[in-house]
């Protein structure tokens, strides 16, 4: 199939669906076998995916190494996004908080360039806003890195509209990556309008509700200590049981469209704005193939209105992230 493309900010053209690589090696259960991971990343390129998302904190470090090895042979065909912004223990890799001091940004970029085996990082996000470093200093540092040829485009993750505006005034922001899906719609209040006004692309992470919107997670699901969902309030047994009503609506609607719940959830995001590019995680070839078919699912204005009416009225139980992670995300 030919995968359609979309433009983020400043003309950054990518496939309409990107690839969130994090789950291949971190945060969502046991890491996928390296050989299989490389295989699925390269299969994604063969299927038309040109946009790949990673970060130094995923692993940490090992996800960037994986992406660099997998995509090295096709470097000129792809756009690779990575992130800075966490302070990581040099011995254990544990997250110690946030750090976006200019010197730290530069150190992370140099290390990421090596791990990714690239001369330039296509899209560099601030992973989380650092309340101790003015966003103007962060944007100014990335601007310098762009002038030096080490970075091409600047992005922000889990930032609010005010921060986005302040950063954009120093250097144009190409993309904002916040959590957004049919059951996590906070960006609609302020962030999406700001992106539209400023010509910034939007990259939803967790577009499938970290797996819940696929319809494959039931009330009996359990998550190990190596799976961040074990700390998410929406994934407690009680919350899962209550939230299944949401998935049943998706399942029923998707069946009418000849789609799976996952395909419907992605198609809904794609239908919101032409500058939205979801990055679902895909650790199996069948997940990749299923998700890419979402670009063929057409939703009319009437479909969208019906789906909104059916889902907005459902009370969602539980916060989207653990308390600690929520504190790192700007309100």
C-alpha positions in Angstrom: 0.0 0.0 0.0 1.0 3.6 -0.5 1.0 5.4 2.8 -0.2 9.0 2.6 2.0 11.7 3.9 1.3 14.8 6.1 3.2 18.0 6.9 4.1 19.0 10.5 5.3 22.5 11.2 7.9 24.2 9.0 7.2 21.8 6.1 8.4 18.7 7.8 6.9 15.9 5.7 6.3 12.5 7.2 4.1 9.5 6.7 0.5 10.0 8.0 1.2 7.3 10.7 4.5 7.2 12.5 6.1 4.4 14.6 6.5 4.8 18.3 9.5 2.6 19.1 9.5 2.9 22.9 7.6 -0.3 23.6 10.0 -2.4 21.7 12.5 -2.1 24.5 11.0 -0.3 27.4 7.9 0.5 29.6 5.3 -1.8 28.2 6.4 -5.2 29.4 9.4 -7.4 28.4 11.5 -6.0 25.6 10.9 -7.5 22.2 13.7 -9.7 20.8 16.3 -7.5 19.1 16.2 -9.3 15.8 12.4 -9.2 15.7 12.5 -5.5 16.6 14.9 -4.7 13.8 12.7 -6.7 11.5 9.5 -4.9 12.3 11.2 -1.4 12.1 12.5 -2.3 8.6 9.2 -3.8 7.6 7.6 -0.5 8.6 9.9 1.3 6.2 9.0 -1.1 3.5 5.3 -0.4 4.1 5.8 3.3 3.7 6.4 4.5 7.3 8.9 7.4 7.3 8.5 8.8 10.8 10.1 7.0 13.8 10.0 8.2 17.4 12.5 7.3 20.2 14.2 9.0 23.2 17.4 8.6 25.3 15.2 7.8 28.3 13.7 4.7 26.6 15.6 1.9 28.2 17.4 4.2 28.8 19.6 4.5 25.8 18.9 1.0 24.3 15.9 2.2 22.2 18.0 4.8 20.4 20.7 2.2 19.7 18.0 -0.2 18.3 16.5 2.5 16.1 19.9 3.6 14.9 20.9 0.0 13.9 17.6 -0.8 12.3 17.3 2.3 10.3 20.9 2.9 9.4 20.6 1.2 6.0 17.6 3.4 5.1 18.7 6.6 6.8 17.9 8.8 3.8 14.3 7.5 3.6 13.3 8.3 7.2 12.7 11.0 9.8 14.0 10.1 13.2 12.7 12.0 16.3 14.4 11.8 19.7 14.2 13.6 23.0 16.2 15.2 25.8 15.0 16.5 29.1 15.4 13.9 31.8 18.3 13.7 34.3 19.4 10.0 34.3 21.6 8.3 36.8 24.9 7.5 34.9 25.2 4.1 36.7 21.7 2.8 36.8 19.9 4.8 34.2 17.2 5.7 36.7 15.3 8.9 36.1 16.3 11.5 38.7 14.1 14.3 37.5 14.2 16.7 34.6 17.1 18.7 33.3 17.0 21.0 30.3 20.0 23.2 31.2 21.7 24.2 27.9 24.9 22.2 28.7 22.8 19.1 29.4 20.9 19.5 26.2 24.1 19.6 24.2 25.6 16.6 26.0 22.4 14.6 25.3 22.4 15.6 21.6 26.1 14.5 21.2 25.3 11.1 22.8 22.1 10.6 20.8 23.8 11.3 17.5 26.3 8.5 18.2 23.6 6.0 19.4 21.4 6.8 16.4 24.3 6.6 14.0 23.3 9.9 12.3 25.0 13.2 11.6 21.8 15.2 12.3 18.8 14.6 14.5 15.7 15.3 12.3 13.3 16.3 15.1 14.5 17.0 18.7 11.8 17.2 21.4 12.1 18.5 24.9 10.7 15.4 26.6 9.3 17.2 29.6 9.3 20.9 30.5 11.9 21.8 33.1 10.3 24.4 35.5 13.8 25.5 36.6 15.0 26.5 33.1 13.2 29.2 31.1 11.7 27.7 27.9 13.4 30.6 26.0 16.8 29.2 27.1 15.8 25.8 25.9 14.5 27.0 22.5 17.6 29.2 22.2 19.9 26.2 22.7 18.1 24.1 20.2 18.1 27.0 17.8 21.9 27.1 18.1 22.1 23.3 17.5 20.0 23.7 14.4 22.4 26.5 13.1 25.3 24.1 13.8 23.6 21.4 11.7 23.2 18.9 14.5 19.4 19.2 14.6 16.9 20.0 11.9 13.6 20.7 13.7 12.5 21.6 17.3 9.6 19.9 19.2 8.0 19.9 22.6 6.4 17.1 24.6 3.7 17.3 27.2 3.8 21.1 27.1 0.9 23.5 27.6 -0.2 26.2 25.2 1.6 29.0 27.0 4.9 27.3 26.9 4.4 26.4 23.3 3.9 30.0 22.4 6.9 31.2 24.4 9.2 28.6 22.8 7.8 29.3 19.3 8.6 33.0 19.7 12.3 32.1 20.0 12.5 29.4 17.4 9.6 27.8 15.4 8.3 24.6 16.9 7.7 21.9 14.3 5.7 19.5 16.4 4.1 19.1 19.8 3.9 15.5 21.2 1.2 15.2 23.9 -0.9 12.2 24.9 -4.1 12.3 22.8 -6.7 9.8 21.9 -10.5 9.2 22.0 -10.3 8.8 25.7 -7.6 11.4 26.5 -8.8 14.6 25.0 -7.3 17.3 27.1 -5.2 18.8 24.2 -8.4 19.9 22.5 -8.9 22.7 25.1 -5.9 24.9 24.4 -3.0 23.0 22.8 -4.5 22.0 19.5 -5.9 25.5 18.9 -2.4 27.0 19.7 -0.8 24.5 17.2 -3.3 25.4 14.5 -2.8 29.1 15.0 1.0 28.8 15.0 1.3 26.3 12.2 2.7 23.5 14.4 2.1 19.8 13.8 0.7 17.6 16.5 2.0 14.1 17.3 -0.3 12.1 19.6 1.5 9.7 21.8 -0.6 6.9 23.3 -3.0 7.1 20.4 -4.4 3.7 21.3 -4.7 4.5 25.0 -1.5 2.6 25.7 -3.2 -0.5 24.3 -6.6 -0.2 25.9 -8.4 1.0 22.7 -7.3 -2.0 20.7 -10.0 -4.0 22.5 -7.5 -6.6 23.6 -7.3 -5.6 27.2 -10.0 -6.9 29.5 -10.8 -6.5 33.2 -8.7 -9.5 34.1 -5.5 -8.0 32.6 -2.5 -7.7 34.8 0.7 -5.7 34.3 4.2 -6.5 35.6 6.6 -4.2 37.3 8.3 -3.6 33.9 5.1 -2.2 32.5 4.2 1.4 33.3 0.5 0.6 33.1 0.8 -1.1 36.4 1.1 2.4 37.9 -1.7 4.0 35.7 -5.0 4.6 37.6 -6.9 3.8 34.4 -5.5 0.3 34.5 -6.4 -0.9 37.9 -8.9 -3.9 37.8 -11.8 -1.7 39.0 -11.0 1.0 36.4 -10.6 -1.5 33.6 -13.9 -3.0 34.3 -15.6 0.3 34.3 -13.8 1.6 31.2 -14.7 -1.4 29.1 -17.9 0.4 28.2 -15.8 2.8 26.2 -14.2 0.0 24.2 -17.5 -1.6 23.5 -18.7 1.6 21.8 -15.6 1.5 19.7 -16.0 -2.1 18.9 -19.6 -1.7 17.8 -18.8 1.4 15.7 -15.7 -0.2 14.1 -17.6 -3.2 13.1 -20.0 -1.0 11.1 -17.0 0.5 9.3 -15.4 -2.9 8.6 -12.5 -1.9 10.9 -10.9 -3.0 14.2 -11.2 -0.9 17.3 -7.5 0.1 16.9 -8.1 1.2 13.3 -11.1 3.2 14.3 -9.2 5.0 17.1 -6.4 5.9 14.7 -8.7 6.9 11.9 -10.5 9.2 14.4 -7.3 11.0 15.2 -6.4 11.3 11.5 -9.8 12.8 10.8 -9.4 15.6 13.5 -6.8 17.7 11.7 -4.6 17.2 8.6 -1.5 18.1 10.6 -2.0 15.3 13.2 0.4 12.3 12.9 -0.2 9.5 15.5 2.7 7.3 16.6 1.3 4.0 17.8 3.7 1.5 19.3 3.9 -1.7 17.3 5.9 -4.7 18.5 4.4 -7.3 16.1 4.2 -7.4 12.3 0.4 -8.0 12.5 0.0 -4.9 14.7 1.9 -2.8 12.1 -0.2 -4.1 9.2 -3.4 -3.6 11.2 -2.5 0.0 12.2 -1.4 1.0 8.7 -4.8 0.0 7.3 -6.4 2.8 9.5 -5.3 5.3 6.8 -7.9 3.7 4.6 -10.8 4.1 7.1 -12.9 7.1 6.0 -15.0 8.8 8.7 -17.6 11.3 7.6 -18.6 14.4 9.6 -21.7 12.5 10.6 -19.6 9.5 11.7 -17.4 11.8 13.8 -20.4 13.5 15.4 -22.0 10.2 16.2 -18.7 8.8 17.7 -18.2 11.9 19.7 -21.8 11.8 21.1 -21.4 8.1 22.0 -18.0 8.5 23.8 -18.1 11.9 25.4 -21.0 10.8 27.6 -19.1 7.8 29.0 -17.4 8.6 32.4 -13.8 7.5 32.2 -12.5 6.1 35.5 -8.9 7.0 36.5 -6.2 9.5 35.6 -4.3 9.0 32.4 -0.9 8.6 34.1 0.5 7.9 37.5 0.8 10.9 39.9 4.5 11.2 39.4 4.3 11.3 35.6 1.3 13.7 35.8 3.5 16.1 37.8 6.0 16.1 35.0 3.3 17.1 32.4 2.2 20.7 32.1 -1.4 21.4 32.9 
